[in-house]
Amino acid sequence: MSDLHANQAVADHICRHFEWQGSTFQPGQCVALLKGEVVAVAESLDDALAALRAIEPDPAKGMVLEVAVPVTDVVRGVCGGRGCR
């Protein structure tokens, strides 16, 4: 599993269950992930990103998320009788 997929799986779990490996999270907290591991928890995205970059300066690595309940987006198209484009 790639680091991106590992981070995404952890992020999804945290937002659905508000916990990961014995740690609990509150909506609104910001979590920094690196290689599928929680490396920092902060009150703002800027603070979580700063903590992540202190550990891993490469901007292509890691992920920062705000803990929130997942929202399903529904997209509806208007086709006008000729099919949607």
N, C-alpha and C positions, 0 to 999 in steps of 0.2 A: 504494500500500500504506500502511495506517495505521501510526502509530508502534507501536501495540500489536502488530500483525501483524509488523512488522519486528523488534521486540524478541523476539517469540516464535520467529521463524525463526532468529535468531542464537542464542538460548538452546538451541533444539533441536539446532542444528549443534554447539554447544560440548559439549553433553552426549553426543552420539553420537560425535564425533570428537576431543574434547579439544583442539581448536584452532580459531582463527578469524583469518583474514587474517595468518598468519605468527606469531601468538602461540599458545603452548601453555598448557594449563591442567591442573591436577591435581585428582583427586577430593577434595572437601572445601573447595576454594577457593571464595570467594564473589565473584561478578562483578556489577557494576552496569552496566546498559544504558540508553542514552538515544538515542532516534531510530535504533535499529538499530546503534549503535556502542558498543563497550566503553569506559566512562569511568573505571572503577576495578576493581581486584582487591584483595581483602582476605582475611584469615584468618577473619573472622566476618561473619555477616549484618548485625549492628549496625554494624560498621565500613564495610561496603560501602554500607549505606543512608545513613550519615552522609556519606560521600564523594559519593554521588549527590545528596543534599539540599543539599550545599554548592554544587553546580553548578546544580541545578534544584530550587528549594524547593517547587514545586507537587506535592503528593502524588499527583495523578492522572497524573503523567508519570513515565516511567522504569520500570525493573524490576530486581529483585535476585534472583539465583538462586544456589543452591549447586550446584557442579559434581558430577554424579553420573550413573551409568549409568541410562538410562530403564528404568522398570519397567512392564510391562504388567499391568493389573489385570483379573482375570477375575471377572465377577459371574454367579453361577448362581442362578436362582430355583427355588423349589419351588412347583409349580403345583397340586398336589393333584387333578389330573384335570380341572379346570374352566378351565384357562387362567390365565396369570399376570396379575396386576394391577399 
